[in-house]
Structures are given as structure tokens and as C-alpha cells.
């Protein structure tokens, strides 16, 4: 009996990714804090490392650590962002010939390698810049961009008509949001209970379960043919021939539209994934001074809008075009980012993160492309 239920894979992957993202930023911050100040980082419900008095020398140290952590995170993201998008382009584009499971399994393997290495790093306090090499390696496996493309392509293959496709895409986006929120809430409590090492070990175990499910239980939605070329030249030619024909056979207006959509999608991914890492660093310091639990709640709030986005899709897609839905999501993200930039209270930050939540615009951008 064939099994085409891909939702469990999406659930586990998004839970692990949303749980790890704030933890990695906090780990980087704590390591740089200890290296810069030669003091132990303190984080609990009664004692805060955060200094609010700007005339205190500790406040300047705090700002220095935040600046170092921001630059470190930016370099780390750049090591994987461009490479992961390129790999996503190659792997997802070959899905019609090689099958969709490659676009699902390779990011899972990369995530497993990343979680395992992070566990060893936190246990043995390894050299922190090794994270650059880790980002490069995980980028070779495609990362989130490839998994997004593979998951949505898999779901679209199972859809019989446009209506069913719209509803299933909305359901998948709802799963993305809810499991991301659950992972964000869990991250703070799990970190306080078992620490970084065992949290990353738990993430590795969950990804092993995911890999076994995709490899042994999940069936292909496309017939695999011609996936093994006779030479590297033929492989490159097969990979890009479909894209070349798409541009060659299209009108000038359609080519311009495709290029614009690709630019919008890549810009959205850069700002979303890169921006959320800076949110954690901003929340750790004045004026918010959040601990791990509050950071987890903030991550959950930023994804809870997927529930309202799902309901909004069911109501609005009948009377609004796909482009309007995409614009609503992007405008919401921009407004939330501006609000978060000037937030000086917990309530304002929660509101800003709620507005910057992943509205289903990414799903429709993928469908356009």
C-alpha cells in the first residue's frame, strides 16, 4: 500500500528547526559573552545579566557582545544562504526527473549533521568559528529553501485541481506555523531543563526518525527517469535546460515577471531567515532583557499568525487574486519589522513579532514560480 502522507515529515522538521534557531543564537551570544567579559553568563528567573543603566561600564560590554554576536551571525548566515538557495534551485528543478524525495531527504541529512555537530560543540566547547564551516556544509544539503520547495512540490503533485491545491498548500503552511510556534515555546523550557548539549541531541534523534520515515515509508509522487546522466556536462545541461527553455519560449513580459518573482522570493527568504536571528540578539539585551523562556514565547508568537493566515486564505482566495494575498503577507511583514525595530516593551515586541509571522505569501510565491 502506497504512503503519500508527507505531513509528519513537515511537522518534525519544522519543530526541530524552530527549536534550534533561537538556541543557536543564544549559544553564540553566551560563548561571546564569556570570551569578552571573562564572566559566566547568568540566566534564570530572578537574576539577569542585562544592564539597563547606560552609564555603567557593564552596559558598554553588553553592547559590545551584542555587536560581535550580530556580526558573527550575519557571517554565519551568509556562509549558507546563497549556497542553500543555489542547491534548492538545482534539487527542486530536478524533482520531475529524479523524484521529490531527494528534496526532502537531503535537507534532513544536513539538519542531522548540524544538530549532531552543535551537540559536540556545546559539550566540548569547540572553537566557535567552526560554525562557519558547519553552515557551509549544511548549505550544500539545501537547507530550509530546498525543504520548502520539495514539500510544496510533493503536495502539489497530489492535488487534482486548483481548489484542492490551494487548500492543501494552506494546510501545509498552517502546519509550518503551528509546529514552528510549538518548537519556539519548547526551546526555552527544554534549554532550562537539560541544557544545550542534550537539546541538540534530542533534535538529532528526531531528524533520524524523519530520515527513516522518508527513506523507508514515503513513496514517490513522480516516475523517476533519466536521473543518472552519462557525464557531468550532461547533468548540468539537464538541470538547467528546463529553465532555459522556460525563458526561451516565454514572451518578454513573462520573462520579466519570472525574474521579478525570483528576486522577490529570494529577498523574502534572506530577510525572513536572516532577520529572525537578529531578533533573538535584540531581545537578550536592553531594553527587553528577555530570558530563554521569553525568547521561546516570542518565536511562537511570530508563527501563530499562520492560524489566522490559514483562515484568511480560506475566506479571501475566492475574492482576491494570488498577487493580492502575497502583497498582504509582505506588507504585514514590513509593518511588523518596523514595529519590532522601535519596540522597548515586551508587549510591543510581541505585537511586532506577531505581524512578522510567516503569512502564506511564501507558498504562493513558490506556486507562481
Beta strands, then each sheet from edge to edge (+ up, - down):
end
